[in-house]
């Protein structure tokens, strides 16, 4: 297991990403002052985003159904716990976007190569203690999808 979002597990058998790009922002407000530099005030944490680009090769490993499952999860609008394969809990995240590019087609139109990118945004304000209460709801949504 590379990582899990909700009950979906990223792995070679489902969907393997090639990179994990994370960007965290902090907000600083400014106020103009006469005769000197701007005054800055720390306003708190800003956005926390993860992008997972990768390549899916359905003939070798993985399945396009994995992207469909993630789209279904995104359609629910729910936040999902994100856990690294090491066990590190990263918080609650929403799936903000999924893009894919299909190339190298079989005669029936099925793609041999699918490049994808999944964008996630953190929404829990650092409150990892909320995750336990949401795991049951995440399982219910996935069971209905399958």
Backbone torsions as a table, in degrees:
resi	resn	phi	psi	omega
1	UNK	NA	126.8	177.3
2	UNK	-86.5	-44.8	-177.2
3	UNK	-166.7	159.3	175.4
4	UNK	-133.4	137.6	170.7
5	UNK	-120.6	116.2	-171.3
6	UNK	61.8	-129.1	178.9
7	UNK	-97.8	2.8	178.6
8	UNK	-86.5	129.2	-178.1
9	UNK	-109.8	123.4	173.4
10	UNK	-79.5	123.6	178.4
11	UNK	-158.7	176.6	177.5
12	UNK	-62.7	-33.3	-177.7
13	UNK	-76.2	-24.8	-178.3
14	UNK	-106.1	-72.1	-176.5
15	UNK	-156.7	114.7	-178.2
16	UNK	-107.7	123.8	176.0
17	UNK	-87.9	152.3	-179.4
18	UNK	-93.1	-24.1	-179.2
19	UNK	-141.6	156.9	168.9
20	UNK	-126.5	112.5	179.5
21	UNK	-108.5	125.6	-179.5
22	UNK	-125.2	135.3	176.2
23	UNK	-131.1	127.2	178.1
24	UNK	-119.5	133.1	-179.6
25	UNK	-112.7	153.2	171.8
26	UNK	-127.4	141.5	-174.3
27	UNK	-98.4	136.5	176.8
28	UNK	-134.0	113.5	177.4
29	UNK	-80.8	152.6	179.4
30	UNK	-124.1	150.0	175.5
31	UNK	-132.4	133.3	178.5
32	UNK	-70.7	143.3	176.0
33	UNK	-132.0	146.1	-178.9
34	UNK	-78.4	128.2	173.3
35	UNK	77.9	8.2	179.6
36	UNK	-152.7	-177.9	-179.8
37	UNK	-67.4	166.6	175.1
38	UNK	-62.1	145.9	172.6
39	UNK	-88.1	136.6	-179.3
40	UNK	-116.8	142.3	176.6
41	UNK	-134.2	131.5	178.2
42	UNK	-71.6	124.1	-177.6
43	UNK	-102.7	-9.0	178.9
44	UNK	122.1	-175.7	-178.9
45	UNK	-71.8	143.4	176.8
46	UNK	-100.8	-143.6	-177.9
47	UNK	-75.0	149.2	174.0
48	UNK	-126.8	118.9	-173.5
49	UNK	-130.3	144.4	174.1
50	UNK	-126.3	136.2	173.7
51	UNK	-119.2	131.6	-178.9
52	UNK	-118.9	90.8	175.4
53	UNK	-86.4	149.0	178.8
54	UNK	-168.8	-178.9	-179.7
55	UNK	-129.1	130.0	177.3
56	UNK	-108.4	126.4	178.5
57	UNK	-117.6	87.4	-172.7
58	UNK	-55.8	-29.3	179.3
59	UNK	-71.3	-20.9	-178.1
60	UNK	-107.1	-60.7	-179.2
61	UNK	-146.5	148.8	176.6
62	UNK	87.3	170.9	-178.0
63	UNK	-145.8	143.1	176.4
64	UNK	-62.8	-19.3	177.2
65	UNK	-61.9	-24.7	177.3
66	UNK	-62.7	-42.2	177.4
67	UNK	-65.5	-37.7	177.2
68	UNK	-63.6	-40.6	178.5
69	UNK	-62.1	-44.4	178.6
70	UNK	-65.5	-35.9	176.2
71	UNK	-64.4	-41.0	177.8
72	UNK	-62.0	-42.6	177.6
73	UNK	-61.9	-41.5	179.2
74	UNK	-65.5	-37.7	178.4
75	UNK	-59.7	-28.4	-178.8
76	UNK	-69.8	-22.7	-179.1
77	UNK	76.2	5.1	-176.1
78	UNK	-84.7	158.7	173.1
79	UNK	-92.1	145.0	-176.0
80	UNK	-126.7	141.8	174.7
81	UNK	-67.7	137.8	179.2
82	UNK	-113.6	121.8	-175.5
83	UNK	-130.2	127.6	176.6
84	UNK	-71.4	160.3	177.5
85	UNK	-61.2	-21.2	178.0
86	UNK	-77.6	-9.4	-177.3
87	UNK	99.3	-5.8	-179.8
88	UNK	-70.9	122.7	179.4
89	UNK	-85.9	124.2	-176.9
90	UNK	-97.9	-5.8	178.4
91	UNK	112.0	-164.0	-179.9
92	UNK	-100.7	130.5	-174.3
93	UNK	-132.2	148.6	171.2
94	UNK	-107.6	151.2	174.6
95	UNK	-86.8	111.2	-175.6
96	UNK	-86.2	-37.5	178.8
97	UNK	-160.6	154.4	173.9
98	UNK	-135.5	127.6	175.0
99	UNK	-123.8	149.1	178.4
100	UNK	-145.4	149.8	175.4
101	UNK	-129.1	120.1	-178.6
102	UNK	-101.9	132.8	179.0
103	UNK	-141.1	173.2	177.3
104	UNK	53.6	78.4	-171.5
105	UNK	-92.3	147.0	168.7
106	UNK	-77.6	171.5	179.5
107	UNK	-57.5	-34.5	-177.3
108	UNK	-82.6	3.0	178.0
109	UNK	94.5	-7.2	177.5
110	UNK	-69.9	138.2	-177.7
111	UNK	-82.3	139.7	174.1
112	UNK	-86.4	-24.2	-176.9
113	UNK	-136.2	129.0	177.3
114	UNK	-130.1	113.1	173.6
115	UNK	-89.8	136.2	-177.0
116	UNK	-137.1	162.0	173.1
117	UNK	-145.5	128.8	-178.8
118	UNK	-117.3	126.4	179.9
119	UNK	-107.7	127.1	-179.7
120	UNK	-119.2	147.0	175.1
121	UNK	-128.8	137.5	179.2
122	UNK	-82.3	138.8	-177.5
123	UNK	-130.0	4.6	-170.9
124	UNK	-91.9	3.1	-179.7
125	UNK	54.4	30.7	178.4
126	UNK	78.6	9.0	-178.1
127	UNK	-91.9	79.1	-179.6
128	UNK	-67.8	-19.7	-179.5
129	UNK	-65.9	-16.5	179.4
130	UNK	-77.4	-15.5	-170.2
131	UNK	-63.9	-41.1	-177.8
132	UNK	-57.6	-38.4	-178.1
133	UNK	-74.1	-18.4	-177.6
134	UNK	-96.1	-13.2	-177.9
135	UNK	-62.5	-38.1	178.8
136	UNK	-62.4	-42.4	179.5
137	UNK	-66.2	-37.5	178.8
138	UNK	-64.3	-41.8	178.7
139	UNK	-63.2	-38.5	178.6
140	UNK	-62.9	-42.3	-179.1
141	UNK	-65.6	-43.1	-179.8
142	UNK	-67.7	-37.2	178.4
143	UNK	-62.2	-39.0	177.8
144	UNK	-66.4	-32.5	-178.8
145	UNK	-70.5	-33.8	-175.7
146	UNK	-92.6	NA	NA
